[in-house]
Amino acid sequence: MAVPKKKTSKSRKNMRRAHDFLTPPAASVCPQCKAPKLPHRACASCGTYKGKEVIKSEEI
Ligand SMILES: [Zn+2]
């Protein structure tokens, strides 16, 4: 079995992990109902995109 010749230092380990972080999903606010929504997607709560209803309203 291949075994590393040298122990990975804390510095090198942390340098490797510098790119491992997660970024939170971008959030924007719906101009129609002010609910948080994802950009470039129709609003999940009111079903509108660019001021037009694109998803049939599920609330009666
Ligand atoms: Zn909305």
N, CA, C, O and the ligand as a Tripos MOL2 file, in Angstrom:
@<TRIPOS>MOLECULE
protein
  241   239    61     0     0
PROTEIN
NO_CHARGES

@<TRIPOS>ATOM
      1 N           0.8460   -1.2000    0.0000 N.3       1 MET1
      2 CA          0.0000    0.0000    0.0000 C.3       1 MET1
      3 C           0.8770    1.2440    0.0000 C.2       1 MET1
      4 O           1.8700    1.3200    0.7230 O.2       1 MET1
      5 N           0.4960    2.2110   -0.8170 N.am      2 ALA2
      6 CA          1.2570    3.4630   -0.8680 C.3       2 ALA2
      7 C           1.0110    4.2760    0.3850 C.2       2 ALA2
      8 O          -0.1320    4.4850    0.7910 O.2       2 ALA2
      9 N           2.0950    4.7340    0.9970 N.am      3 VAL3
     10 CA          2.0090    5.4940    2.2410 C.3       3 VAL3
     11 C           2.7280    6.8230    2.0360 C.2       3 VAL3
     12 O           3.8290    6.8350    1.4860 O.2       3 VAL3
     13 N           2.1340    7.9560    2.4650 N.am      4 PRO4
     14 CA          2.8220    9.2370    2.3130 C.3       4 PRO4
     15 C           4.1400    9.2500    3.0770 C.2       4 PRO4
     16 O           4.2270    8.7520    4.2000 O.2       4 PRO4
     17 N           5.1530    9.8210    2.4580 N.am      5 LYS5
     18 CA          6.4820    9.8350    3.0780 C.3       5 LYS5
     19 C           6.5400   10.8030    4.2470 C.2       5 LYS5
     20 O           7.2000   10.5360    5.2520 O.2       5 LYS5
     21 N           5.8410   11.9410    4.1130 N.am      6 LYS6
     22 CA          5.8700   12.9760    5.1500 C.3       6 LYS6
     23 C           4.4480   13.2390    5.6660 C.2       6 LYS6
     24 O           3.4700   13.1530    4.9240 O.2       6 LYS6
     25 N           4.3730   13.5560    6.9430 N.am      7 LYS7
     26 CA          3.0880   13.9460    7.5290 C.3       7 LYS7
     27 C           2.6360   15.2700    6.9120 C.2       7 LYS7
     28 O           3.4360   16.1930    6.7590 O.2       7 LYS7
     29 N           1.3420   15.3610    6.5560 N.am      8 THR8
     30 CA          0.8090   16.6170    6.0360 C.3       8 THR8
     31 C           0.7360   17.6280    7.1770 C.2       8 THR8
     32 O           0.1010   17.3740    8.2000 O.2       8 THR8
     33 N           1.3880   18.7740    6.9970 N.am      9 SER9
     34 CA          1.4210   19.7810    8.0490 C.3       9 SER9
     35 C           0.0480   20.4390    8.2110 C.2       9 SER9
     36 O          -0.7970   20.3740    7.3180 O.2       9 SER9
     37 N          -0.1550   21.0750    9.3750 N.am     10 LYS10
     38 CA         -1.4010   21.8110    9.6120 C.3      10 LYS10
     39 C          -1.6000   22.8680    8.5330 C.2      10 LYS10
     40 O          -2.7110   23.0820    8.0470 O.2      10 LYS10
     41 N          -0.4910   23.5310    8.1650 N.am     11 SER11
     42 CA         -0.5600   24.5840    7.1490 C.3      11 SER11
     43 C          -1.0250   24.0210    5.8150 C.2      11 SER11
     44 O          -1.9200   24.5760    5.1770 O.2      11 SER11
     45 N          -0.4100   22.9090    5.3930 N.am     12 ARG12
     46 CA         -0.7640   22.3300    4.0930 C.3      12 ARG12
     47 C          -2.1860   21.7680    4.1100 C.2      12 ARG12
     48 O          -2.9210   21.8880    3.1290 O.2      12 ARG12
     49 N          -2.5670   21.1560    5.2340 N.am     13 LYS13
     50 CA         -3.9390   20.6450    5.3720 C.3      13 LYS13
     51 C          -4.9400   21.7970    5.2460 C.2      13 LYS13
     52 O          -5.9460   21.6850    4.5460 O.2      13 LYS13
     53 N          -4.6430   22.9200    5.9450 N.am     14 ASN14
     54 CA         -5.5700   24.0530    5.9110 C.3      14 ASN14
     55 C          -5.5840   24.7190    4.5430 C.2      14 ASN14
     56 O          -6.6180   25.2280    4.1090 O.2      14 ASN14
     57 N          -4.4290   24.7180    3.8530 N.am     15 MET15
     58 CA         -4.3990   25.2780    2.4930 C.3      15 MET15
     59 C          -5.2600   24.4440    1.5550 C.2      15 MET15
     60 O          -5.9540   24.9890    0.6960 O.2      15 MET15
     61 N          -5.2180   23.1210    1.7160 N.am     16 ARG16
     62 CA         -6.0350   22.2340    0.8810 C.3      16 ARG16
     63 C          -7.5190   22.4840    1.1480 C.2      16 ARG16
     64 O          -8.3360   22.4640    0.2270 O.2      16 ARG16
     65 N          -7.8610   22.7210    2.4300 N.am     17 ARG17
     66 CA         -9.2660   22.8810    2.8050 C.3      17 ARG17
     67 C          -9.7850   24.3010    2.5790 C.2      17 ARG17
     68 O         -10.9560   24.5770    2.8370 O.2      17 ARG17
     69 N          -8.9360   25.1920    2.1050 N.am     18 ALA18
     70 CA         -9.3600   26.5750    1.8930 C.3      18 ALA18
     71 C         -10.4760   26.6710    0.8610 C.2      18 ALA18
     72 O         -11.2540   27.6240    0.8870 O.2      18 ALA18
     73 N         -10.5700   25.6880   -0.0600 N.am     19 HIS19
     74 CA        -11.5740   25.7280   -1.1240 C.3      19 HIS19
     75 C         -12.7740   24.8570   -0.8010 C.2      19 HIS19
     76 O         -13.6520   24.6890   -1.6480 O.2      19 HIS19
     77 N         -12.8380   24.2920    0.4130 N.am     20 ASP20
     78 CA        -13.8770   23.3200    0.7230 C.3      20 ASP20
     79 C         -15.1480   23.9450    1.3010 C.2      20 ASP20
     80 O         -16.1240   23.2430    1.5650 O.2      20 ASP20
     81 N         -15.1330   25.2680    1.4960 N.am     21 PHE21
     82 CA        -16.2830   25.8730    2.1500 C.3      21 PHE21
     83 C         -17.4970   25.8680    1.2340 C.2      21 PHE21
     84 O         -17.3590   25.8040    0.0120 O.2      21 PHE21
     85 N         -18.6890   25.9340    1.8240 N.am     22 LEU22
     86 CA        -19.9410   26.0140    1.1010 C.3      22 LEU22
     87 C         -20.4000   27.4630    1.0780 C.2      22 LEU22
     88 O         -20.1990   28.2030    2.0410 O.2      22 LEU22
     89 N         -21.0120   27.8600   -0.0190 N.am     23 THR23
     90 CA        -21.5570   29.2080   -0.1050 C.3      23 THR23
     91 C         -23.0750   29.1220    0.0350 C.2      23 THR23
     92 O         -23.6970   28.2420   -0.5600 O.2      23 THR23
     93 N         -23.6820   30.0220    0.8140 N.am     24 PRO24
     94 CA        -25.1280   29.9930    0.9320 C.3      24 PRO24
     95 C         -25.7830   30.3720   -0.4000 C.2      24 PRO24
     96 O         -25.2150   31.1590   -1.1580 O.2      24 PRO24
     97 N         -26.9750   29.8240   -0.6980 N.am     25 PRO25
     98 CA        -27.6400   30.1770   -1.9530 C.3      25 PRO25
     99 C         -28.0130   31.6550   -1.9780 C.2      25 PRO25
    100 O         -28.4430   32.2090   -0.9670 O.2      25 PRO25
    101 N         -27.8480   32.2870   -3.1310 N.am     26 ALA26
    102 CA        -28.1530   33.7020   -3.2670 C.3      26 ALA26
    103 C         -29.6430   33.9230   -3.0380 C.2      26 ALA26
    104 O         -30.4710   33.1490   -3.5200 O.2      26 ALA26
    105 N         -29.9830   34.9680   -2.3100 N.am     27 ALA27
    106 CA        -31.3800   35.2500   -2.0070 C.3      27 ALA27
    107 C         -31.7440   36.6290   -2.5230 C.2      27 ALA27
    108 O         -30.9520   37.5650   -2.4160 O.2      27 ALA27
    109 N         -32.9360   36.7600   -3.0810 N.am     28 SER28
    110 CA        -33.4570   38.0650   -3.4470 C.3      28 SER28
    111 C         -34.8940   38.1470   -2.9380 C.2      28 SER28
    112 O         -35.4370   37.1630   -2.4360 O.2      28 SER28
    113 N         -35.5050   39.3180   -3.0680 N.am     29 VAL29
    114 CA        -36.8360   39.5340   -2.5110 C.3      29 VAL29
    115 C         -37.8220   39.6850   -3.6600 C.2      29 VAL29
    116 O         -37.5580   40.4050   -4.6230 O.2      29 VAL29
    117 N         -38.9600   39.0040   -3.5560 N.am     30 CYS30
    118 CA        -39.9980   39.0880   -4.5860 C.3      30 CYS30
    119 C         -40.5860   40.5010   -4.6010 C.2      30 CYS30
    120 O         -41.0040   40.9880   -3.5500 O.2      30 CYS30
    121 N         -40.6350   41.1820   -5.7650 N.am     31 PRO31
    122 CA        -41.2340   42.5270   -5.7920 C.3      31 PRO31
    123 C         -42.7440   42.4970   -5.5840 C.2      31 PRO31
    124 O         -43.3420   43.5140   -5.2330 O.2      31 PRO31
    125 N         -43.3660   41.3350   -5.7980 N.am     32 GLN32
    126 CA        -44.8230   41.2110   -5.6940 C.3      32 GLN32
    127 C         -45.2610   41.0370   -4.2400 C.2      32 GLN32
    128 O         -46.1010   41.7870   -3.7430 O.2      32 GLN32
    129 N         -44.6810   40.0360   -3.5600 N.am     33 CYS33
    130 CA        -45.1610   39.7000   -2.2160 C.3      33 CYS33
    131 C         -44.0740   39.8530   -1.1540 C.2      33 CYS33
    132 O         -44.3140   39.5480    0.0150 O.2      33 CYS33
    133 N         -42.8830   40.3210   -1.5380 N.am     34 LYS34
    134 CA        -41.7650   40.5950   -0.6250 C.3      34 LYS34
    135 C         -41.2220   39.3410    0.0750 C.2      34 LYS34
    136 O         -40.4840   39.4450    1.0540 O.2      34 LYS34
    137 N         -41.5860   38.1710   -0.4270 N.am     35 ALA35
    138 CA        -41.0670   36.9290    0.1520 C.3      35 ALA35
    139 C         -39.6830   36.6590   -0.4290 C.2      35 ALA35
    140 O         -39.4200   37.0340   -1.5710 O.2      35 ALA35
    141 N         -38.7850   36.0140    0.3300 N.am     36 PRO36
    142 CA        -37.4760   35.6860   -0.2280 C.3      36 PRO36
    143 C         -37.6020   34.6450   -1.3390 C.2      36 PRO36
    144 O         -38.3470   33.6730   -1.2120 O.2      36 PRO36
    145 N         -36.8670   34.8630   -2.4230 N.am     37 LYS37
    146 CA        -36.9090   33.9240   -3.5430 C.3      37 LYS37
    147 C         -35.5280   33.8170   -4.1590 C.2      37 LYS37
    148 O         -34.6590   34.6500   -3.9010 O.2      37 LYS37
    149 N         -35.3250   32.7900   -4.9760 N.am     38 LEU38
    150 CA        -34.0640   32.6220   -5.6720 C.3      38 LEU38
    151 C         -34.0680   33.4790   -6.9340 C.2      38 LEU38
    152 O         -35.0920   33.5700   -7.6100 O.2      38 LEU38
    153 N         -32.9300   34.1130   -7.2650 N.am     39 PRO39
    154 CA        -32.8930   34.9270   -8.4670 C.3      39 PRO39
    155 C         -33.0680   34.0870   -9.7340 C.2      39 PRO39
    156 O         -32.6490   32.9310   -9.7820 O.2      39 PRO39
    157 N         -33.6880   34.6780  -10.7590 N.am     40 HIS40
    158 CA        -33.9480   34.0500  -12.0620 C.3      40 HIS40
    159 C         -34.9150   32.8700  -11.9490 C.2      40 HIS40
    160 O         -34.9400   31.9920  -12.8110 O.2      40 HIS40
    161 N         -35.7080   32.8610  -10.8790 N.am     41 ARG41
    162 CA        -36.7030   31.8110  -10.7270 C.3      41 ARG41
    163 C         -38.0260   32.4530  -10.3090 C.2      41 ARG41
    164 O         -38.0440   33.5000   -9.6610 O.2      41 ARG41
    165 N         -39.1330   31.8070  -10.6910 N.am     42 ALA42
    166 CA        -40.4360   32.3140  -10.3040 C.3      42 ALA42
    167 C         -40.5960   32.2240   -8.7960 C.2      42 ALA42
    168 O         -40.0450   31.3330   -8.1490 O.2      42 ALA42
    169 N         -41.3670   33.1700   -8.2440 N.am     43 CYS43
    170 CA        -41.5730   33.1930   -6.7940 C.3      43 CYS43
    171 C         -42.3820   31.9780   -6.3720 C.2      43 CYS43
    172 O         -43.3920   31.6540   -6.9970 O.2      43 CYS43
    173 N         -41.9410   31.3020   -5.3110 N.am     44 ALA44
    174 CA        -42.6170   30.0790   -4.8580 C.3      44 ALA44
    175 C         -43.9120   30.4010   -4.1220 C.2      44 ALA44
    176 O         -44.8210   29.5720   -4.0850 O.2      44 ALA44
    177 N         -44.0090   31.5960   -3.5340 N.am     45 SER45
    178 CA        -45.1900   31.8740   -2.7160 C.3      45 SER45
    179 C         -46.3170   32.5060   -3.5300 C.2      45 SER45
    180 O         -47.4850   32.2140   -3.2760 O.2      45 SER45
    181 N         -45.9950   33.3740   -4.5120 N.am     46 CYS46
    182 CA        -47.0720   33.9840   -5.3040 C.3      46 CYS46
    183 C         -47.0420   33.5380   -6.7550 C.2      46 CYS46
    184 O         -47.9720   33.8560   -7.4960 O.2      46 CYS46
    185 N         -46.0230   32.8220   -7.1960 N.am     47 GLY47
    186 CA        -46.0070   32.2520   -8.5430 C.3      47 GLY47
    187 C         -45.8200   33.2550   -9.6630 C.2      47 GLY47
    188 O         -46.2480   33.0010  -10.7890 O.2      47 GLY47
    189 N         -45.1880   34.3940   -9.3830 N.am     48 THR48
    190 CA        -44.9940   35.3920  -10.4310 C.3      48 THR48
    191 C         -43.5290   35.4870  -10.8180 C.2      48 THR48
    192 O         -42.6300   35.1920  -10.0300 O.2      48 THR48
    193 N         -43.3200   35.9100  -12.0570 N.am     49 TYR49
    194 CA        -41.9680   36.2170  -12.5260 C.3      49 TYR49
    195 C         -42.0530   37.4520  -13.4000 C.2      49 TYR49
    196 O         -42.8350   37.4800  -14.3510 O.2      49 TYR49
    197 N         -41.2650   38.4760  -13.0970 N.am     50 LYS50
    198 CA        -41.2800   39.7740  -13.7840 C.3      50 LYS50
    199 C         -42.7010   40.3600  -13.8090 C.2      50 LYS50
    200 O         -43.1360   40.9000  -14.8260 O.2      50 LYS50
    201 N         -43.4210   40.2480  -12.6770 N.am     51 GLY51
    202 CA        -44.7290   40.8620  -12.5480 C.3      51 GLY51
    203 C         -45.8620   40.1070  -13.1910 C.2      51 GLY51
    204 O         -47.0130   40.5320  -13.0890 O.2      51 GLY51
    205 N         -45.5720   38.9710  -13.8690 N.am     52 LYS52
    206 CA        -46.6320   38.1760  -14.4870 C.3      52 LYS52
    207 C         -46.7630   36.8460  -13.7650 C.2      52 LYS52
    208 O         -45.7770   36.2760  -13.2980 O.2      52 LYS52
    209 N         -48.0090   36.3540  -13.6800 N.am     53 GLU53
    210 CA        -48.2200   35.0640  -13.0340 C.3      53 GLU53
    211 C         -47.8550   33.9570  -14.0080 C.2      53 GLU53
    212 O         -48.4530   33.8280  -15.0770 O.2      53 GLU53
    213 N         -46.8690   33.1640  -13.6260 N.am     54 VAL54
    214 CA        -46.4120   32.0890  -14.5070 C.3      54 VAL54
    215 C         -46.7540   30.7190  -13.9370 C.2      54 VAL54
    216 O         -46.7250   29.7230  -14.6600 O.2      54 VAL54
    217 N         -47.0780   30.6590  -12.6430 N.am     55 ILE55
    218 CA        -47.5080   29.3980  -12.0270 C.3      55 ILE55
    219 C         -48.9170   29.6270  -11.5020 C.2      55 ILE55
    220 O         -49.1970   30.6520  -10.8810 O.2      55 ILE55
    221 N         -49.7990   28.6730  -11.7540 N.am     56 LYS56
    222 CA        -51.1770   28.7960  -11.2660 C.3      56 LYS56
    223 C         -51.1670   28.9040   -9.7540 C.2      56 LYS56
    224 O         -50.5390   28.1040   -9.0610 O.2      56 LYS56
    225 N         -51.8910   29.9310   -9.2400 N.am     57 SER57
    226 CA        -51.9060   30.1630   -7.8030 C.3      57 SER57
    227 C         -52.5500   28.9890   -7.0850 C.2      57 SER57
    228 O         -53.6590   28.5640   -7.4110 O.2      57 SER57
    229 N         -51.8180   28.4750   -6.0930 N.am     58 GLU58
    230 CA        -52.2840   27.2820   -5.3920 C.3      58 GLU58
    231 C         -53.1810   27.6460   -4.2090 C.2      58 GLU58
    232 O         -53.9270   26.8010   -3.7130 O.2      58 GLU58
    233 N         -53.1100   28.9290   -3.7450 N.am     59 GLU59
    234 CA        -53.9610   29.3580   -2.6500 C.3      59 GLU59
    235 C         -55.3200   29.7840   -3.1910 C.2      59 GLU59
    236 O         -55.3920   30.5530   -4.1490 O.2      59 GLU59
    237 N         -56.4010   29.2880   -2.5810 N.am     60 ILE60
    238 CA        -57.7530   29.5880   -3.0720 C.3      60 ILE60
    239 C         -58.4380   30.5660   -2.1190 C.2      60 ILE60
    240 O         -59.5850   30.9500   -2.3470 O.2      60 ILE60
    241 ZN        -43.9350   36.5030   -4.6790 Zn       61 ZN61
@<TRIPOS>BOND
     1     1     2 1
     2     2     3 1
     3     3     4 2
     4     3     5 am
     5     5     6 1
     6     6     7 1
     7     7     8 2
     8     7     9 am
     9     9    10 1
    10    10    11 1
    11    11    12 2
    12    11    13 am
    13    13    14 1
    14    14    15 1
    15    15    16 2
    16    15    17 am
    17    17    18 1
    18    18    19 1
    19    19    20 2
    20    19    21 am
    21    21    22 1
    22    22    23 1
    23    23    24 2
    24    23    25 am
    25    25    26 1
    26    26    27 1
    27    27    28 2
    28    27    29 am
    29    29    30 1
    30    30    31 1
    31    31    32 2
    32    31    33 am
    33    33    34 1
    34    34    35 1
    35    35    36 2
    36    35    37 am
    37    37    38 1
    38    38    39 1
    39    39    40 2
    40    39    41 am
    41    41    42 1
    42    42    43 1
    43    43    44 2
    44    43    45 am
    45    45    46 1
    46    46    47 1
    47    47    48 2
    48    47    49 am
    49    49    50 1
    50    50    51 1
    51    51    52 2
    52    51    53 am
    53    53    54 1
    54    54    55 1
    55    55    56 2
    56    55    57 am
    57    57    58 1
    58    58    59 1
    59    59    60 2
    60    59    61 am
    61    61    62 1
    62    62    63 1
    63    63    64 2
    64    63    65 am
    65    65    66 1
    66    66    67 1
    67    67    68 2
    68    67    69 am
    69    69    70 1
    70    70    71 1
    71    71    72 2
    72    71    73 am
    73    73    74 1
    74    74    75 1
    75    75    76 2
    76    75    77 am
    77    77    78 1
    78    78    79 1
    79    79    80 2
    80    79    81 am
    81    81    82 1
    82    82    83 1
    83    83    84 2
    84    83    85 am
    85    85    86 1
    86    86    87 1
    87    87    88 2
    88    87    89 am
    89    89    90 1
    90    90    91 1
    91    91    92 2
    92    91    93 am
    93    93    94 1
    94    94    95 1
    95    95    96 2
    96    95    97 am
    97    97    98 1
    98    98    99 1
    99    99   100 2
   100    99   101 am
   101   101   102 1
   102   102   103 1
   103   103   104 2
   104   103   105 am
   105   105   106 1
   106   106   107 1
   107   107   108 2
   108   107   109 am
   109   109   110 1
   110   110   111 1
   111   111   112 2
   112   111   113 am
   113   113   114 1
   114   114   115 1
   115   115   116 2
   116   115   117 am
   117   117   118 1
   118   118   119 1
   119   119   120 2
   120   119   121 am
   121   121   122 1
   122   122   123 1
   123   123   124 2
   124   123   125 am
   125   125   126 1
   126   126   127 1
   127   127   128 2
   128   127   129 am
   129   129   130 1
   130   130   131 1
   131   131   132 2
   132   131   133 am
   133   133   134 1
   134   134   135 1
   135   135   136 2
   136   135   137 am
   137   137   138 1
   138   138   139 1
   139   139   140 2
   140   139   141 am
   141   141   142 1
   142   142   143 1
   143   143   144 2
   144   143   145 am
   145   145   146 1
   146   146   147 1
   147   147   148 2
   148   147   149 am
   149   149   150 1
   150   150   151 1
   151   151   152 2
   152   151   153 am
   153   153   154 1
   154   154   155 1
   155   155   156 2
   156   155   157 am
   157   157   158 1
   158   158   159 1
   159   159   160 2
   160   159   161 am
   161   161   162 1
   162   162   163 1
   163   163   164 2
   164   163   165 am
   165   165   166 1
   166   166   167 1
   167   167   168 2
   168   167   169 am
   169   169   170 1
   170   170   171 1
   171   171   172 2
   172   171   173 am
   173   173   174 1
   174   174   175 1
   175   175   176 2
   176   175   177 am
   177   177   178 1
   178   178   179 1
   179   179   180 2
   180   179   181 am
   181   181   182 1
   182   182   183 1
   183   183   184 2
   184   183   185 am
   185   185   186 1
   186   186   187 1
   187   187   188 2
   188   187   189 am
   189   189   190 1
   190   190   191 1
   191   191   192 2
   192   191   193 am
   193   193   194 1
   194   194   195 1
   195   195   196 2
   196   195   197 am
   197   197   198 1
   198   198   199 1
   199   199   200 2
   200   199   201 am
   201   201   202 1
   202   202   203 1
   203   203   204 2
   204   203   205 am
   205   205   206 1
   206   206   207 1
   207   207   208 2
   208   207   209 am
   209   209   210 1
   210   210   211 1
   211   211   212 2
   212   211   213 am
   213   213   214 1
   214   214   215 1
   215   215   216 2
   216   215   217 am
   217   217   218 1
   218   218   219 1
   219   219   220 2
   220   219   221 am
   221   221   222 1
   222   222   223 1
   223   223   224 2
   224   223   225 am
   225   225   226 1
   226   226   227 1
   227   227   228 2
   228   227   229 am
   229   229   230 1
   230   230   231 1
   231   231   232 2
   232   231   233 am
   233   233   234 1
   234   234   235 1
   235   235   236 2
   236   235   237 am
   237   237   238 1
   238   238   239 1
   239   239   240 2
@<TRIPOS>SUBSTRUCTURE
     1 MET1         2 RESIDUE 1 A MET
     2 ALA2         6 RESIDUE 1 A ALA
     3 VAL3        10 RESIDUE 1 A VAL
     4 PRO4        14 RESIDUE 1 A PRO
     5 LYS5        18 RESIDUE 1 A LYS
     6 LYS6        22 RESIDUE 1 A LYS
     7 LYS7        26 RESIDUE 1 A LYS
     8 THR8        30 RESIDUE 1 A THR
     9 SER9        34 RESIDUE 1 A SER
    10 LYS10       38 RESIDUE 1 A LYS
    11 SER11       42 RESIDUE 1 A SER
    12 ARG12       46 RESIDUE 1 A ARG
    13 LYS13       50 RESIDUE 1 A LYS
    14 ASN14       54 RESIDUE 1 A ASN
    15 MET15       58 RESIDUE 1 A MET
    16 ARG16       62 RESIDUE 1 A ARG
    17 ARG17       66 RESIDUE 1 A ARG
    18 ALA18       70 RESIDUE 1 A ALA
    19 HIS19       74 RESIDUE 1 A HIS
    20 ASP20       78 RESIDUE 1 A ASP
    21 PHE21       82 RESIDUE 1 A PHE
    22 LEU22       86 RESIDUE 1 A LEU
    23 THR23       90 RESIDUE 1 A THR
    24 PRO24       94 RESIDUE 1 A PRO
    25 PRO25       98 RESIDUE 1 A PRO
    26 ALA26      102 RESIDUE 1 A ALA
    27 ALA27      106 RESIDUE 1 A ALA
    28 SER28      110 RESIDUE 1 A SER
    29 VAL29      114 RESIDUE 1 A VAL
    30 CYS30      118 RESIDUE 1 A CYS
    31 PRO31      122 RESIDUE 1 A PRO
    32 GLN32      126 RESIDUE 1 A GLN
    33 CYS33      130 RESIDUE 1 A CYS
    34 LYS34      134 RESIDUE 1 A LYS
    35 ALA35      138 RESIDUE 1 A ALA
    36 PRO36      142 RESIDUE 1 A PRO
    37 LYS37      146 RESIDUE 1 A LYS
    38 LEU38      150 RESIDUE 1 A LEU
    39 PRO39      154 RESIDUE 1 A PRO
    40 HIS40      158 RESIDUE 1 A HIS
    41 ARG41      162 RESIDUE 1 A ARG
    42 ALA42      166 RESIDUE 1 A ALA
    43 CYS43      170 RESIDUE 1 A CYS
    44 ALA44      174 RESIDUE 1 A ALA
    45 SER45      178 RESIDUE 1 A SER
    46 CYS46      182 RESIDUE 1 A CYS
    47 GLY47      186 RESIDUE 1 A GLY
    48 THR48      190 RESIDUE 1 A THR
    49 TYR49      194 RESIDUE 1 A TYR
    50 LYS50      198 RESIDUE 1 A LYS
    51 GLY51      202 RESIDUE 1 A GLY
    52 LYS52      206 RESIDUE 1 A LYS
    53 GLU53      210 RESIDUE 1 A GLU
    54 VAL54      214 RESIDUE 1 A VAL
    55 ILE55      218 RESIDUE 1 A ILE
    56 LYS56      222 RESIDUE 1 A LYS
    57 SER57      226 RESIDUE 1 A SER
    58 GLU58      230 RESIDUE 1 A GLU
    59 GLU59      234 RESIDUE 1 A GLU
    60 ILE60      238 RESIDUE 1 A ILE
    61 ZN61       241 GROUP 0 **** ****
